């Protein structure tokens, strides 16, 4: 852990990897929700393409 002293500050500020670890933990649910959204949108897109292909084959086949 590194402590730095700022001019005019009465308290030392601690900077280390704990702050980035906390940010990573807080960002984990956001990353999971983004991945879930990708899965949902991708599956709906595939469903739409499949429905279009089926309707086109029924129309022209």
C-alpha positions in Angstrom: 0.0 0.0 0.0 1.3 3.4 -0.9 0.4 6.5 1.1 0.8 9.9 -0.4 0.6 13.3 1.3 -1.2 16.1 -0.5 -0.3 19.7 0.2 -2.8 21.3 2.5 -4.5 17.9 3.3 -4.6 16.8 6.9 -5.1 13.1 6.0 -2.9 10.8 3.9 -4.6 9.2 0.9 -4.1 5.5 0.5 -3.7 4.3 -3.1 -3.3 0.6 -4.0 -4.9 -2.1 -6.0 -7.8 -2.4 -3.5 -9.5 0.5 -5.2 -9.3 -1.1 -8.6 -10.4 -4.5 -7.2 -13.5 -2.8 -5.7 -14.2 -1.2 -9.1 -13.9 -4.6 -10.7 -16.3 -6.2 -8.3 -18.8 -3.4 -8.7 -18.5 -3.7 -12.5 -19.0 -7.5 -12.5 -22.9 -7.4 -12.3 -22.9 -4.8 -15.1 -20.7 -7.1 -17.3 -23.0 -10.0 -16.5 -26.1 -8.0 -17.5 -24.4 -6.8 -20.7 -23.5 -10.4 -21.6 -27.1 -11.5 -20.9 -28.4 -8.7 -23.1 -26.0 -9.9 -25.9 -27.4 -13.4 -25.5 -31.1 -12.3 -25.6 -30.6 -9.9 -28.6 -28.6 -12.5 -30.5 -31.1 -15.2 -29.9 -34.0 -13.0 -31.0 -32.1 -11.9 -34.1 -31.5 -15.6 -35.0 -35.2 -16.3 -34.4 -36.2 -13.5 -36.7 -33.8 -14.7 -39.4 -35.1 -18.2 -39.1 -38.8 -17.0 -39.3 -38.0 -14.9 -42.3 -36.3 -17.9 -44.0 -39.2 -20.1 -43.3 -41.7 -17.6 -44.6 -39.7 -17.0 -47.7 -39.4 -20.7 -48.4 -43.1 -21.1 -48.0 -43.8 -18.2 -50.3 -41.4 -19.2 -53.1 -41.2 -22.9 -52.6 
